[in-house]
Amino acid sequence: MDVRSVGLATDLALIATRGDVIDRGAYLVAVTPGDPDYYYGNLLVLPAPLRPGQLAWALALFAREVAARGTVHHVTLCWDLGDGDAEPPGATDELVAAGLEVEVTHVMVAGALQPAAPPPGIELRPLAPDELARAAELAFANDTAHDEAQRQFRRRRAAWQRDLVTRGAGRFWGAFDDRTLVGSLGLVRLGRLGRYQDVLIASSHRRRGIAAALLAISAQDACAAGVEQLVIQTEWGSDAKRVYERAGFRAIERLVSACREPP
């Protein structure tokens, strides 16, 4: 199956760094065996939005191709729109009735970003592999769920990111106020593309320009290493989109998925 969406293509490339992406011709299967609770790392990718009446078929296909491979108890479906003006899926009502939450994200790209200095007292530097655990704790503090399952999910994600840094496939940057990590992000190199990951700012340090400074310094570093296009995603209607636009990103497409969490 040919993938047209830049956002979806980079999502799948990231999954492939620690899991498997299997091309079935008419659809794609993405699985992350080491992290079955990663909802967007274990999913079924369809070539087009579901039409009314197709949901039962898609759920059965997910059960056979994804859930049957391990301890996967969620359902995540995604489709390749490849068109910034495309509408959300035609079967939205059926998806919602079946307990799936439809999520729309902006996919944004840039060739270079506007320079941005950090605010006074904030130091920016690359994170060492063993510092990714600190970024995981920052992410956990920002999460809406604060149970042990979410903490373990963040720790597994940090282990993957640590491996990316160790292999030279990406670099994560931190913003420090004295010795306290108050912001971080990652930029993974995928050929000529650079995909941003986990832009995090502590609630105590937001709206001070830290995110813009982290975006700028990481972009300069990646472009110097041969990255030609930067890719970032953000939730539909979020404040982050305005931050990214001011930095130099422009929205080119929407990415739509549907997820049902475990009971």
C-alpha positions in Angstrom: 0.0 0.0 0.0 1.4 3.4 -1.0 1.3 6.0 1.8 0.6 9.5 0.6 0.5 11.3 3.9 3.7 12.7 5.2 2.4 12.5 8.8 1.4 8.9 8.5 4.6 8.0 6.7 6.8 9.4 9.5 4.5 7.8 12.1 5.1 4.4 10.5 8.9 5.0 10.1 9.1 5.7 13.9 7.2 2.5 14.7 9.6 0.6 12.4 12.5 1.7 14.6 11.3 -0.6 17.4 8.5 -2.7 15.8 7.2 -4.0 12.5 5.2 -2.4 9.7 3.7 -5.1 7.4 2.4 -4.3 4.0 -0.6 -6.5 3.1 -1.2 -4.7 -0.2 -4.7 -3.4 0.6 -3.7 -2.2 4.1 -0.8 -2.0 6.5 -0.3 -3.6 9.9 1.9 -1.8 12.5 2.9 -3.6 15.7 5.2 -2.8 18.6 5.7 -6.1 20.4 7.7 -4.7 23.2 4.9 -2.2 24.1 1.4 -3.6 23.5 -0.2 -0.8 25.5 1.1 1.8 23.0 -2.2 2.6 21.3 -0.6 4.3 18.3 2.2 1.8 17.9 -0.2 -1.1 17.4 -2.7 -0.2 14.7 -4.3 -1.0 11.4 -3.8 1.5 8.5 -6.4 1.6 5.8 -6.0 3.3 2.4 -9.1 5.5 2.8 -11.6 6.5 5.5 -14.2 3.8 6.4 -17.5 4.1 4.7 -20.8 3.4 6.5 -21.2 -0.3 7.1 -17.4 -1.2 7.0 -16.7 -0.9 10.7 -17.5 -4.5 11.6 -15.0 -5.6 8.9 -12.3 -3.3 10.1 -12.7 -4.4 13.7 -12.5 -8.1 12.7 -9.4 -7.3 10.6 -7.7 -5.5 13.6 -8.5 -8.5 15.9 -6.9 -10.9 13.4 -3.9 -8.8 12.3 -3.0 -6.8 15.5 -4.7 -8.0 18.7 -4.0 -11.7 18.0 -0.3 -11.0 17.9 0.0 -10.4 21.7 -1.6 -8.7 24.7 -3.2 -5.9 22.7 -6.6 -4.9 24.2 -7.3 -1.6 22.5 -8.4 -0.9 18.9 -6.7 1.8 16.8 -7.6 2.4 13.2 -6.0 5.0 10.9 -6.4 5.9 7.3 -4.3 7.6 4.7 -6.0 10.9 3.6 -3.0 12.5 1.9 -5.1 15.6 1.3 -5.2 18.7 3.6 -8.8 19.4 2.6 -10.1 15.9 3.1 -13.1 15.4 5.4 -13.1 13.2 8.5 -14.2 9.6 7.9 -17.7 8.9 6.5 -18.4 6.4 9.3 -17.7 8.8 12.2 -21.1 8.2 13.8 -20.6 4.4 13.7 -17.1 4.8 15.2 -18.3 6.9 18.0 -21.3 4.6 18.7 -18.8 1.7 18.9 -16.8 3.5 21.6 -14.0 4.7 19.4 -12.7 8.3 19.8 -12.0 10.0 16.5 -8.8 12.1 16.7 -7.7 14.7 14.2 -4.2 16.2 14.1 -2.5 18.8 12.1 0.6 17.7 10.2 3.0 20.7 9.8 6.3 21.0 7.9 9.1 23.5 7.6 12.4 23.7 5.8 14.0 25.9 8.4 12.8 27.7 11.6 13.0 31.2 12.9 15.9 31.8 15.3 14.8 32.0 19.0 16.9 32.6 22.0 15.9 31.0 25.3 14.6 33.3 28.1 17.1 34.5 30.7 18.3 31.8 33.1 17.3 28.9 30.8 20.1 26.7 29.5 19.5 24.5 26.4 21.6 21.4 25.6 21.4 17.9 24.2 20.2 15.2 26.6 22.5 12.3 27.3 21.0 8.9 26.9 20.7 8.4 30.7 18.8 11.7 31.0 15.8 10.5 28.9 14.3 9.1 32.2 14.1 12.7 33.4 12.2 13.7 30.3 9.8 10.7 30.9 9.1 12.1 34.4 8.3 15.5 32.9 6.0 13.8 30.4 4.3 11.9 33.2 3.8 15.1 35.2 2.0 16.6 32.1 -0.2 13.6 31.5 -3.8 13.5 32.4 -3.4 9.9 33.8 -1.1 9.4 36.7 -1.5 5.7 37.5 1.3 3.1 37.4 0.3 1.9 33.9 1.0 5.4 32.5 4.3 5.7 34.4 5.4 2.3 32.9 4.4 3.4 29.4 6.5 6.5 29.8 9.4 4.5 31.0 9.2 2.1 28.0 9.0 5.1 25.7 12.1 6.6 27.4 14.0 3.3 26.8 13.2 3.4 23.1 14.3 7.1 22.9 17.5 6.2 24.7 18.2 3.6 22.1 17.6 6.1 19.3 20.1 8.5 20.8 22.6 5.8 21.4 22.4 4.7 17.8 22.7 8.2 16.5 19.2 8.1 14.9 18.0 11.1 16.8 18.8 13.8 19.4 16.8 15.0 22.4 17.2 18.4 23.8 16.5 19.7 27.3 15.8 23.2 28.8 17.2 23.6 32.3 16.3 26.1 34.9 19.4 25.8 37.2 19.5 22.0 37.3 15.8 21.3 36.9 14.6 20.0 33.5 11.7 22.3 32.6 11.3 21.4 28.9 12.4 18.9 26.3 11.8 17.6 22.8 13.2 15.0 20.4 14.1 15.2 16.7 14.5 11.8 14.9 16.2 11.7 11.5 14.3 9.7 8.9 16.3 10.1 5.8 15.9 13.7 4.6 13.0 14.2 7.0 13.3 15.2 10.7 10.3 14.2 12.8 9.7 16.0 16.1 8.7 14.0 19.2 7.3 14.8 22.6 7.5 18.6 22.9 7.2 19.0 26.6 7.2 22.1 28.8 6.7 22.1 32.6 3.4 23.8 33.6 5.5 26.3 35.7 7.5 27.5 32.7 5.0 27.8 29.9 4.4 30.9 27.7 8.0 32.0 28.2 9.4 31.1 24.8 11.1 27.9 25.8 9.3 25.7 23.3 10.3 28.1 20.4 13.9 28.1 21.6 14.0 24.3 21.7 12.5 24.0 18.3 15.0 26.5 16.8 18.2 25.0 18.3 17.2 21.4 17.4 16.2 22.4 13.8 19.5 24.1 13.3 21.4 21.1 14.5 19.3 18.7 12.4 19.6 20.7 9.2 23.3 21.0 9.6 23.3 17.2 9.7 21.4 16.9 6.4 17.7 17.1 7.3 15.8 18.9 4.5 12.3 19.0 5.9 11.0 19.2 9.4 7.7 17.5 10.4 5.7 18.0 13.5 2.2 17.1 14.5 -0.2 18.6 17.0 -3.8 18.1 18.1 -6.5 19.8 16.1 -7.3 23.2 17.5 -4.5 23.2 20.1 -2.5 26.2 21.2 0.6 24.5 20.1 -0.3 25.0 16.4 0.1 28.8 16.9 3.5 28.3 18.5 4.6 26.1 15.6 3.3 28.6 13.0 5.3 31.4 14.6 8.4 29.2 14.5 8.0 28.7 10.8 5.8 25.6 10.3 2.8 25.5 8.0 0.0 22.9 8.1 -0.2 20.7 5.0 -2.7 18.0 5.9 -4.8 16.4 8.5 -4.3 13.0 10.0 -7.4 11.2 11.3 -7.5 8.1 13.5 -10.0 6.3 15.8 -9.0 4.6 19.0 -10.9 2.6 21.6 -9.0 2.2 24.9 -9.3 -1.1 26.8 -12.2 -1.4 29.2 
